[in-house]
Amino acid sequence: MERTEASFLGITFEELKNLEPVISKSSYEAIKKEFRKQEQSPPPLKGCGVYNHQYCPVNEDEYKAQNQILKERLQWQRTAYSLIAMCNDFLSKDNLRLTKENENLNQATEQLRKENERLKQQLRKVLGKGNKKQISRNQNQDSECGENSAQSCPDGDASEGRKKKKRGAPKGHIGNTRAIPDKVDSVEIIPPPDVCPGCGQSHIIETPAFRSKYIEDIPPLAKQVIEKRYREGICSHCHTPVIHPNALEGPPVTIGPNLTAALTMMRQQLGATYRKLSRFSSEVFQIPLSPSGVFGIINRMSYKLEPLYKGIEAGLPDEAVLHADETGWNMDGANWYLWCFCNRRMTYFHLTKSRGAKVPKSILGEDYKGILHADFYAAYDFVKKTQRCIIHLQRDIYDELEVSPEDTVLHQLKEGINSIIDRARQIRERPRGLLSLSQEEREKVKKEMEAGLQGLIHLDSSNQKTEAFLNRIFKYKMNLLRFLDHHEVEFHNNRAERAIRPAVIFRKTSFGNRTPQGAYLYSILTSVIETYRLKGKDINEFLKQVHLTPIEKMARLNRVLIDTS
């Protein structure tokens, strides 16, 4: 549109369109019509005679004509200025609205970016690649918590990269060799060489001196077949034929305790598949077994261990200190969960489809009197006395620092939690741990740590994740420092994480279980073997003894070997 005289007053017809959303349709059409009229015949602004505002009228008619022209100009200017004010007001409101929308979009974009970073962290953990910036192992040797344990950088800022640890022994390290065996089964005499390496002469005289080398090896693996001949007898009174009951039970050829124990250990500790165990038995032990045969052998061992498994379960509610953890499990494509309860003397696994609080309640009882180590999962809230894992909190803070490194409150949280962990580690590294502190020293340390936690609780952050950490500290503040009141309680849940780690590796290699019965037998086998391992005894001999013990006498074996009392 060409620029008209009307545009000289400060508004054009194109600018008038900005008013259309804020005024009525009739008003807009009236203004539009007036604009069209003024564009066709605008009020004169210059010319000769009365049309020039600097012209001085000479008579009354000229005076009236000029006054009418100026009046029309003034009326048009007022209209134009009113329209300009309306446009400016509309544009101002629209600018304010767009500014607010832009702020909201920026906040949403930042939230999505942080959520994307958190999802990337979870993906790296699932793939086993870890985080880019993680807590160093030398500071967190007790905090390598489970399959998703983090290694952030506690001594530096979260924006700093992780230093790659050099492989191999450090420079100047003095190597160590195997110790000389206490027992020598056979001696092999090696004569000196026939030719002197110095001069080449072949006349060598032997001396009594010698130098010993030792070779540790196992005897050649060979199948051993034992034939048991059960003699028959006749009762002298009733002349009834009699024979040992074992001669009448089972097939004529069975697998002995040594191979049974070996296959069971390889299945439970190495996670070997039944097909691999079948091939190993056939090729190495020269005892042909099918995969289903190996499956039956290990299942029969698991069924015999069931009374011991029940004994461990029955002893859990009476334990003064326990550690608990849970992880996902694949049950023929469905999501199940593996629960673990353990301490220094026993380990118990339980597979179920539920991850709710009803599982620990059914195992420990709703009125469990002991102290339970756990992470911040709410399913353990029914226990009155818990020790929540501070390392879990530290790890979550470092993960969030990777997402929000600019959050100053998050940095304050990091420093506060690190100071508590450092102080707790110093106490634990004492020869007698917490018992080395007097009552006064213990109360002083506790007050210092409680004051540190209280200071963290009063922080305030606009970051929702940081605010969640603060709420977590406030909610569990009574259960973060319980380790200062009981010398057997630890400030982390590393024991449960280490106990459940082999099961996690087994899950990755075996993809879980196909049936609930198989899951139950796996729980039995793993619980009993891991519990017996804590005794520091020979697991192989234990399994052989279980194989030879009749099922009706397993209760006695429970008391003697497991001793859950």
Buried (B, 14 or more C-beta within 10 A) or exposed (E): EEEBBBBEBEBBBEBBEBBBEBBEEEEBEEBBEEBEEBBEEBBBEEEEEBBBEEEEBEEEEBEEBBEEBEEBBEEBBEBBEEBBEBBEEBEEEEEEEEEEEEEEEEEEEEEEEBEEBBEBBEEBBEEEEBBBBBBBEEBBEBBBBBBBBBBBBBEEEBEEEBEEEEEEEEEEEEEEEEEEEEEEEEEEEEEEEEEEEEEEEEEEEEEEEEEEEEEEEEEEEEEEEEEEEEEEEEEEEEEEEEEEEEEEEEEEEEBBBBBBBBBBBBBBBBBBBBEBBBBBBEEEBEBEBEBEBBBBBBBBBBBBBBBBBBBBBEBBBEBEBBBBBBBEBBBEEEEBBBBBBBBEBBBBBBBBEEBEBEBBBEBBBEEBEBBBBBBBBEBBBBBEBBBBBBBBBBBBBBBBBBBBBEBEBBBBBBEBBBEBBEBBBEBBEEEEBBEEBEEEEBEEBEEEBBEBBEEBEEBEBEBEBBBEBBEBBEBBBEBBBBBBEBBEBBBBBBBBBBBBBBBBEBBEEBEBBEEBEBBBBBBBBBBBBBBBEBBEEEBBEBBBBBBEBEEEEBEEBBEEBBEBE
